[in-house]
């Protein structure tokens, strides 16, 4: 977690709220397209911010909206084609697009209003104001010479449909639902949605909204991910909502510094900017925990663990403990770290313990425990690291004696005289 990288307050013309942005890289620069309420006409508008890193800092190079009309200027998606031409799409309840210049912060030509036909975006029956299944949240991308427009479909709740084309400017042909949030028992619990499709290390992933976490709901939603698969003709196989999500594509390396907010699951903990830079875990109470998936200890394994923490309790006063379990909270306990007070929440100290040799790949759970005196706000947790068992040095091979060649008196052939053993 790298914290907030941009705010609507970084745009002088924005008066409130930033909705669904999208970021893209070009020539070493990162461009973030952000829909906000404009103080110029009190309606939605799309701005652009630029940075040298996806972590920011981003700045507004224009000092005004990139796109602003009367209504519907939300949910931008940006796409750069193989020929270098960039396109910006957006809109609710209609879909618009405009070509972008190579600088990515100015438009090339006029805004185009896509034809909202049943053939292009499906038919929504019984709704004259919104006759197609397109609602909002477009996401444009390309795969094997086919162009895709995924979008939040119908309302409410919103599922996710998609259309395909042989051109980034259409005509689009509706192909069906990627996820249908109106199927009984399969909903996300979030009445809005917004697809995002990314190819990564040989897999295709769909990101979307969910309200399934504890206390989740329509406006208290989280991001979920599922793997998606394509048919030979490029169409997408329908995707089910799952609680499990996706399988890791590789193991996490525990022998480098790992930020404590790196997790697959957490309960109770919160995060905040760290005085050492980055983010740390906070609001750690007795019974809270985090889970880290697919930690690869290797064949030689780990023999030591260290954690960087802080606490405003007095020096050498026990603030709490971190119990380390493998594969579940009921799994093998491989170590318990006593966290001592450091005198201030920004005074960071390191605690080290030896552990039994752990090998292979495991899910790792860090379970936080309080003391008799305190069960809430025990300590801060910045990062952790395992230490690998020393790998035996490979012996250097000793070269054998060089063979010598001697004549064979019997047949004039050259034979090799081997050294005696």
C-alpha positions as CSV (number, residue, x, y, z in Angstrom):
1,X,0.0,0.0,0.0
2,X,1.5,3.3,-1.1
3,X,-1.2,5.5,0.3
4,X,-3.1,8.2,-1.4
5,X,-1.4,9.5,-4.5
6,X,-3.9,12.1,-5.7
7,X,-6.9,14.0,-4.3
8,X,-9.6,16.2,-5.9
9,X,-8.1,19.1,-3.9
10,X,-5.0,18.8,-6.2
11,X,-7.3,20.2,-9.0
12,X,-8.0,23.9,-8.5
13,X,-11.3,23.7,-10.5
14,X,-12.8,20.7,-8.7
15,X,-15.2,21.2,-5.8
16,X,-15.6,17.7,-4.5
17,X,-15.4,14.0,-4.8
18,X,-13.3,11.9,-7.1
19,X,-15.1,8.9,-8.6
20,X,-13.6,6.2,-10.8
21,X,-10.2,7.1,-12.2
22,X,-7.9,5.2,-14.6
23,X,-4.1,5.5,-14.9
24,X,-2.0,4.6,-18.0
25,X,1.7,4.9,-18.7
26,X,3.2,6.4,-21.9
27,X,6.9,7.1,-22.5
28,X,7.8,6.9,-18.9
29,X,5.0,9.2,-17.7
30,X,1.9,8.2,-15.9
31,X,-1.5,9.9,-16.7
32,X,-4.4,9.7,-14.3
33,X,-7.8,10.5,-15.7
34,X,-10.2,11.5,-12.9
35,X,-13.9,12.4,-12.9
36,X,-14.9,15.1,-10.4
37,X,-17.5,17.7,-9.8
38,X,-16.5,20.9,-11.5
39,X,-17.0,24.3,-9.9
40,X,-17.4,25.7,-13.4
41,X,-20.8,24.2,-14.1
42,X,-21.5,22.2,-10.9
43,X,-21.5,19.0,-12.9
44,X,-19.2,16.1,-13.6
45,X,-16.0,16.7,-15.6
46,X,-12.8,14.8,-16.3
47,X,-9.4,16.1,-15.4
48,X,-6.0,14.6,-16.1
49,X,-3.0,14.5,-13.7
50,X,0.6,13.6,-14.6
51,X,3.5,11.9,-12.6
52,X,6.8,10.3,-13.1
53,X,5.7,7.3,-11.0
54,X,2.4,5.5,-10.5
55,X,3.0,6.3,-6.8
56,X,2.9,10.0,-7.5
57,X,3.1,12.8,-6.8
58,X,0.6,13.7,-9.5
59,X,-0.1,17.3,-10.6
60,X,-2.7,18.9,-12.8
61,X,-0.9,20.3,-15.9
62,X,-4.0,22.0,-17.4
63,X,-5.6,23.9,-14.5
64,X,-9.0,23.1,-16.1
65,X,-11.0,20.0,-17.1
66,X,-9.9,18.0,-20.1
67,X,-13.5,17.1,-20.9
68,X,-16.6,18.9,-19.7
69,X,-20.1,18.9,-21.1
70,X,-23.5,19.3,-19.6
71,X,-23.8,15.9,-17.9
72,X,-22.5,12.3,-17.8
73,X,-18.8,13.1,-17.8
74,X,-17.8,10.3,-15.4
75,X,-15.9,7.0,-15.5
76,X,-13.1,7.6,-18.0
77,X,-11.2,4.7,-19.6
78,X,-8.1,5.3,-21.7
79,X,-6.5,3.0,-24.3
80,X,-3.4,3.4,-26.5
81,X,-3.6,1.3,-29.7
82,X,-0.6,-0.4,-31.4
83,X,-0.2,2.5,-33.8
84,X,0.3,4.9,-30.9
85,X,-3.2,6.6,-31.2
86,X,-4.7,7.1,-27.8
87,X,-8.5,7.1,-27.1
88,X,-10.5,8.4,-24.1
89,X,-13.9,6.9,-23.5
90,X,-16.4,7.8,-20.7
91,X,-20.1,8.4,-19.9
92,X,-23.3,7.6,-18.1
93,X,-25.9,6.8,-19.5
94,X,-24.3,7.3,-22.9
95,X,-20.8,6.3,-24.2
96,X,-18.5,9.0,-25.6
97,X,-15.0,9.0,-26.9
98,X,-12.4,11.4,-28.2
99,X,-8.9,10.9,-29.6
100,X,-6.0,12.1,-27.5
101,X,-2.9,13.8,-28.8
102,X,0.5,12.2,-28.1
103,X,0.9,14.5,-25.1
104,X,-2.1,12.7,-23.5
105,X,-3.4,15.9,-22.0
106,X,-5.1,17.4,-25.1
107,X,-7.9,16.2,-27.5
108,X,-7.4,15.5,-31.2
109,X,-10.7,16.4,-32.8
110,X,-14.3,16.5,-31.6
111,X,-16.0,14.4,-29.0
112,X,-18.0,11.5,-30.6
113,X,-21.3,10.2,-29.1
114,X,-21.5,6.5,-29.7
115,X,-24.8,5.2,-31.2
116,X,-26.6,3.5,-28.3
117,X,-28.2,0.7,-30.3
118,X,-29.4,-2.7,-29.2
119,X,-26.9,-4.3,-31.6
120,X,-24.1,-2.4,-30.0
121,X,-24.8,-2.6,-26.3
122,X,-27.8,-5.0,-25.9
123,X,-31.4,-4.3,-25.2
124,X,-32.8,-3.2,-21.9
125,X,-36.5,-3.9,-21.9
126,X,-39.0,-1.6,-20.3
127,X,-36.7,1.4,-19.9
128,X,-37.2,4.1,-22.6
129,X,-34.7,6.5,-21.1
130,X,-31.9,3.9,-21.1
131,X,-32.8,1.5,-24.0
132,X,-29.5,-0.4,-24.0
133,X,-27.8,-2.5,-21.3
134,X,-25.0,0.0,-21.1
135,X,-25.1,2.0,-17.8
136,X,-21.6,3.4,-17.0
137,X,-18.1,2.3,-16.0
138,X,-16.6,1.5,-19.4
139,X,-13.2,-0.2,-19.8
140,X,-11.6,-0.4,-23.2
141,X,-8.8,-2.8,-24.2
142,X,-7.4,-4.9,-27.0
143,X,-6.6,-8.6,-27.3
144,X,-5.5,-10.4,-30.5
145,X,-6.7,-7.7,-32.9
146,X,-10.1,-7.6,-31.2
147,X,-11.3,-4.5,-29.3
148,X,-13.4,-4.9,-26.2
149,X,-15.6,-2.5,-24.4
150,X,-16.6,-3.9,-21.0
151,X,-19.1,-1.9,-18.9
152,X,-21.4,-1.8,-15.9
153,X,-24.7,-3.2,-17.2
154,X,-28.3,-2.6,-16.1
155,X,-29.2,-1.2,-12.8
156,X,-29.7,-2.0,-10.0
157,X,-27.7,-4.0,-9.0
158,X,-25.2,-3.6,-11.9
159,X,-23.7,-6.6,-13.6
160,X,-21.0,-6.3,-16.3
161,X,-21.5,-6.8,-20.0
162,X,-19.2,-6.4,-23.0
163,X,-19.2,-5.5,-26.7
164,X,-16.5,-6.3,-29.3
165,X,-15.3,-4.5,-32.5
166,X,-12.7,-4.7,-35.2
167,X,-11.9,-1.0,-34.6
168,X,-11.4,1.1,-31.5
169,X,-14.1,3.4,-32.8
170,X,-16.7,0.7,-33.5
171,X,-19.1,-0.3,-34.7
172,X,-19.6,-2.3,-31.5
173,X,-21.5,-5.6,-31.3
174,X,-22.9,-6.7,-27.9
175,X,-21.7,-10.2,-26.9
176,X,-23.3,-10.8,-23.5
177,X,-22.7,-10.6,-19.8
178,X,-19.3,-11.2,-18.2
179,X,-20.9,-11.2,-14.7
180,X,-24.6,-11.1,-14.0
181,X,-25.4,-9.6,-10.7
182,X,-29.1,-10.4,-11.0
183,X,-28.7,-14.2,-10.8
184,X,-30.2,-15.5,-7.5
185,X,-27.5,-16.3,-5.0
186,X,-24.6,-15.0,-7.0
187,X,-24.7,-11.3,-6.4
188,X,-21.9,-9.2,-5.0
189,X,-24.0,-7.2,-2.6
190,X,-22.9,-4.0,-4.3
191,X,-25.5,-2.3,-6.4
192,X,-22.9,-0.5,-8.5
193,X,-20.0,-2.2,-10.4
194,X,-17.1,-1.3,-12.7
195,X,-15.0,-3.8,-14.7
196,X,-11.3,-3.5,-15.1
197,X,-9.5,-6.1,-17.3
198,X,-5.7,-6.7,-17.1
199,X,-3.4,-9.4,-18.6
200,X,-0.6,-10.3,-16.2
201,X,2.0,-13.1,-16.5
202,X,0.0,-15.2,-18.9
203,X,-3.4,-14.8,-17.1
204,X,-6.3,-12.5,-17.7
205,X,-8.0,-10.9,-14.6
206,X,-11.3,-9.1,-14.1
207,X,-11.5,-6.6,-11.2
208,X,-14.9,-5.5,-9.9
209,X,-16.9,-4.2,-7.0
210,X,-18.1,-6.3,-4.1
211,X,-20.0,-5.6,-0.9
212,X,-19.3,-9.1,0.6
213,X,-16.8,-8.1,3.2
214,X,-18.2,-7.6,6.8
215,X,-20.3,-4.4,7.0
216,X,-20.0,-4.1,3.2
217,X,-22.7,-2.7,0.9
218,X,-23.6,-0.5,-2.0
219,X,-21.5,2.5,-0.9
220,X,-19.2,0.5,1.4
221,X,-17.7,-1.7,-1.3
222,X,-14.3,-3.3,-1.9
223,X,-12.3,-4.5,-5.0
224,X,-12.4,-8.2,-5.9
225,X,-10.7,-10.1,-8.7
226,X,-11.5,-13.3,-10.7
227,X,-9.6,-14.9,-13.6
228,X,-11.3,-14.8,-17.0
229,X,-11.0,-17.1,-20.0
230,X,-11.6,-16.5,-23.7
231,X,-13.1,-18.8,-26.3
232,X,-11.4,-19.3,-29.7
233,X,-13.6,-16.6,-31.3
234,X,-12.4,-14.1,-28.6
235,X,-15.7,-14.1,-26.7
236,X,-15.5,-14.2,-22.9
237,X,-16.7,-17.1,-20.9
238,X,-19.2,-16.0,-18.2
239,X,-17.5,-15.5,-14.8
240,X,-18.9,-16.5,-11.4
241,X,-18.5,-14.4,-8.3
242,X,-16.3,-16.4,-5.8
243,X,-15.2,-15.9,-2.2
244,X,-11.8,-17.5,-3.0
245,X,-10.7,-15.1,-5.7
246,X,-7.7,-16.1,-7.8
247,X,-4.6,-18.4,-7.3
248,X,-1.2,-16.7,-6.8
249,X,0.9,-16.7,-9.9
250,X,4.1,-17.0,-7.9
251,X,5.3,-17.3,-4.3
252,X,6.1,-14.3,-2.1
253,X,9.8,-14.0,-1.1
254,X,10.0,-13.8,2.7
255,X,13.8,-13.2,2.7
256,X,13.5,-9.6,1.6
257,X,11.8,-6.8,3.6
258,X,8.1,-7.2,3.4
259,X,5.8,-4.3,4.3
260,X,3.4,-5.3,7.1
261,X,0.4,-4.1,5.1
262,X,1.1,-6.8,2.5
263,X,-1.7,-9.2,3.0
264,X,-4.3,-11.4,1.4
265,X,-6.7,-11.0,4.3
266,X,-6.9,-9.0,7.5
267,X,-9.3,-8.6,10.4
268,X,-9.5,-5.6,12.7
269,X,-6.3,-3.8,11.6
270,X,-6.1,-0.3,10.0
271,X,-3.4,1.4,8.1
272,X,-1.8,4.9,8.3
273,X,1.1,6.9,6.9
274,X,4.4,5.8,8.6
275,X,6.9,8.2,10.1
276,X,9.6,6.1,8.4
277,X,7.9,6.5,5.0
278,X,5.3,4.4,3.3
279,X,2.4,2.8,5.4
280,X,2.3,0.9,8.6
281,X,-0.4,-1.2,10.4
282,X,-2.2,0.4,13.3
283,X,-5.3,0.0,15.5
284,X,-4.0,-3.4,16.3
285,X,-6.1,-5.0,19.0
286,X,-6.1,-8.4,20.8
287,X,-7.5,-11.0,18.4
288,X,-6.7,-9.1,15.2
289,X,-4.7,-10.9,12.5
290,X,-3.4,-10.7,8.9
291,X,-2.9,-13.5,6.4
292,X,-0.2,-13.6,3.8
293,X,-0.7,-16.2,1.0
294,X,1.9,-18.4,-0.7
295,X,5.0,-17.5,1.2
296,X,7.9,-19.5,-0.4
297,X,10.5,-20.6,2.2
298,X,12.3,-22.9,-0.3
299,X,14.2,-26.1,0.4
300,X,16.6,-24.8,3.0
301,X,14.0,-22.8,4.8
302,X,13.9,-20.0,7.4
303,X,15.5,-20.1,10.8
304,X,14.9,-16.5,12.1
305,X,12.2,-13.9,12.0
306,X,12.4,-10.2,12.7
307,X,9.7,-7.5,13.0
308,X,9.9,-3.7,13.0
309,X,7.4,-2.2,15.4
310,X,6.7,0.8,17.7
311,X,4.7,1.4,20.8
312,X,4.1,4.5,23.0
313,X,4.5,2.2,26.1
314,X,7.6,2.7,28.2
315,X,10.8,1.1,27.1
316,X,11.0,-2.6,28.1
317,X,7.3,-2.7,29.0
318,X,5.5,-5.4,27.1
319,X,3.1,-4.0,24.5
320,X,1.8,-7.3,23.1
321,X,2.9,-10.3,21.0
322,X,2.8,-11.5,17.4
323,X,2.1,-15.2,17.0
324,X,3.2,-16.7,13.7
325,X,1.1,-19.7,12.4
326,X,1.4,-21.7,9.2
327,X,-1.6,-22.3,6.9
328,X,-4.3,-21.4,9.4
329,X,-4.9,-19.8,12.8
330,X,-5.1,-23.4,14.1
331,X,-2.0,-24.4,12.2
332,X,1.6,-24.9,13.4
333,X,2.8,-22.1,15.7
334,X,6.4,-21.5,14.5
335,X,7.2,-18.5,16.8
336,X,6.0,-15.9,19.2
337,X,7.5,-12.4,19.2
338,X,7.3,-10.2,22.3
339,X,6.8,-6.6,21.3
340,X,8.2,-4.2,23.8
341,X,7.4,-0.6,24.3
342,X,9.6,1.9,22.4
343,X,8.5,5.1,24.2
344,X,6.7,6.7,21.2
345,X,4.8,5.5,18.2
346,X,7.4,7.0,15.9
347,X,10.3,5.3,17.7
348,X,10.8,2.1,15.7
349,X,12.6,-1.0,17.1
350,X,13.4,-4.4,15.8
351,X,12.5,-7.7,17.5
352,X,14.2,-10.9,16.4
353,X,13.4,-14.6,17.3
354,X,14.8,-17.9,16.2
355,X,12.3,-20.3,14.7
356,X,12.3,-24.0,13.8
357,X,13.4,-24.6,10.2
358,X,10.4,-23.9,8.0
359,X,10.6,-25.1,4.4
360,X,8.2,-25.2,1.4
361,X,5.3,-22.9,0.6
362,X,2.8,-21.9,3.2
363,X,0.2,-19.3,4.0
364,X,1.5,-17.3,7.0
365,X,-0.8,-15.8,9.7
366,X,0.3,-13.1,12.1
367,X,-2.0,-13.2,15.1
368,X,-1.8,-10.2,17.5
369,X,-2.3,-10.7,21.2
370,X,-2.6,-8.2,24.1
371,X,-1.4,-8.2,27.7
372,X,-3.2,-8.4,31.0
373,X,-3.0,-4.6,31.1
374,X,-4.0,-3.8,27.5
375,X,-6.0,-5.3,24.8
376,X,-6.4,-2.4,22.4
377,X,-4.1,-0.3,20.2
378,X,-1.2,-2.5,21.2
379,X,1.5,-1.3,18.8
380,X,2.4,-0.3,15.2
381,X,3.8,-2.8,12.7
382,X,5.9,-1.5,9.8
383,X,7.6,-4.5,8.2
384,X,8.9,-8.0,8.7
385,X,11.5,-10.4,7.3
386,X,12.5,-14.0,7.6
387,X,16.2,-15.1,7.6
388,X,17.1,-18.0,5.5
389,X,19.1,-21.0,6.7
390,X,22.7,-20.7,5.5
391,X,23.0,-22.6,2.2
392,X,26.0,-24.9,2.2
393,X,28.7,-23.8,-0.2
394,X,29.1,-26.0,-3.3
395,X,32.6,-27.7,-3.3
396,X,34.8,-26.5,-6.1
397,X,35.5,-29.4,-8.4
398,X,39.2,-30.5,-8.6
399,X,40.4,-31.1,-12.1
400,X,41.8,-34.5,-12.9
401,X,45.3,-35.0,-14.2
402,X,45.6,-34.1,-17.9
403,X,45.7,-37.3,-20.0
404,X,48.9,-37.8,-22.0
405,X,49.0,-39.3,-25.5
406,X,51.4,-42.1,-26.4
407,X,52.0,-43.9,-29.6
408,X,50.6,-47.4,-30.0
409,X,53.4,-49.5,-31.6
410,X,51.1,-52.2,-32.7
411,X,48.8,-50.2,-35.1
412,X,50.1,-46.6,-35.4
413,X,46.8,-45.3,-33.8
414,X,46.9,-42.7,-31.1
415,X,45.4,-43.8,-27.8
416,X,44.9,-42.0,-24.5
417,X,46.9,-43.2,-21.5
418,X,44.5,-42.7,-18.5
419,X,46.0,-41.9,-15.1
420,X,45.9,-44.6,-12.5
421,X,43.4,-44.3,-9.7
